[in-house]
Amino acid sequence: MSKNSPSPIRPTDDDARHLARSLIKEARIAALAVLDPDSGAPMVTRISFGLGAQGAWLTLVSDLAAHTRGLRENTRVGLLLGEAPAKGDPLAFPRLSVQAEPCFVARDSALHQAHREAWLAHHPKSALYVDFPDFSFVSLTPVGADLNGGFGKAYRLSADDLHGQD
């Protein structure tokens, strides 16, 4: 983009905040980007995603998964929320690209139990493995995000924009 070109980023408004919060509430999966601890190369995988106690952003990961070590060893990760329908141009549908900070939740904590209850309400099939000793909840605290609401609808959002009330 040249110096004289206008920014493609629109001012963040209530409609953008509402769309971003809708994508967060509706998400059951996300793409997760971490850095591979051995090579330093980016690694992207699909994860289960949901909201836990007090609206915390969560995923449930196994120690056997390659991305878990990346979550443990890096203070920042990336998430992509928003699934395109089976038909239509996937670039015409909204998506939210989030920078977040991961934090593993201690298994013996009251918070783990509260997250477990909320998680199972939205991911009932995970009851098969949620209590396996190698599985952990990871809270993902958003730092900021870019919302693409469809063609020509780009916004930059703060953590407060993502957590506010509609």
Long-range contacts (C-beta under 8 A, 24 or more apart in sequence): 8-152, 8-154, 9-154, 9-155, 9-156, 10-153, 10-154, 10-155, 11-155, 12-155, 12-156, 12-157, 12-158, 12-161, 13-155, 16-147, 16-149, 16-153, 16-155, 16-157, 16-161, 17-157, 17-161, 17-162, 17-164, 17-166, 18-166, 19-94, 19-147, 19-149, 20-96, 20-145, 20-147, 20-155, 20-157, 20-161, 20-162, 21-162, 21-164, 21-166, 23-81, 23-82, 23-94, 23-95, 23-96, 23-147, 24-51, 24-57, 24-81, 24-96, 24-162, 25-51, 27-81, 27-82, 28-122, 28-123, 29-83, 30-59, 30-79, 30-80, 30-81, 31-79, 31-80, 32-59, 32-67, 32-71, 32-77, 32-78, 32-79, 33-77, 33-78, 33-79, 33-80, 34-67, 34-70, 34-71, 34-74, 34-77, 34-78, 35-70, 35-73, 35-74, 36-66, 36-70, 37-69, 37-70, 37-73, 37-74, 43-67, 43-70, 48-123, 48-126, 49-79, 49-81, 50-118, 50-119, 50-122, 50-123, 51-118, 51-122, 52-114, 52-115, 52-118, 52-119, 52-137, 52-139, 53-111, 53-114, 53-115, 53-117, 53-118, 54-114, 55-163, 56-115, 56-139, 57-100, 57-139, 57-140, 57-141, 57-142, 58-115, 58-118, 58-119, 58-137, 58-138, 58-139, 58-140, 59-137, 59-138, 59-140, 60-119, 60-123, 60-126, 60-130, 60-135, 60-136, 60-137, 60-138, 61-135, 61-136, 61-138, 62-129, 62-132, 62-134, 62-135, 63-134, 63-135, 63-136, 64-134, 68-136, 71-102, 71-104, 71-138, 72-102, 72-104, 74-102, 75-101, 75-102, 76-100, 76-101, 76-143, 77-101, 77-102, 77-140, 79-140, 91-151, 92-150, 92-151, 93-150, 94-147, 94-148, 94-149, 94-150, 94-153, 95-147, 95-148, 96-145, 96-146, 96-147, 96-148, 97-145, 97-146, 97-147, 97-148, 98-140, 98-142, 98-143, 98-144, 98-145, 98-162, 99-142, 99-143, 99-144, 99-145, 100-140, 100-141, 100-142, 100-143, 101-140, 101-141, 101-143, 102-138, 102-139, 102-140, 102-141, 103-138, 103-139, 103-140, 103-141, 104-136, 104-137, 104-138, 105-136, 105-137, 105-138, 105-139, 107-136, 112-137, 115-139
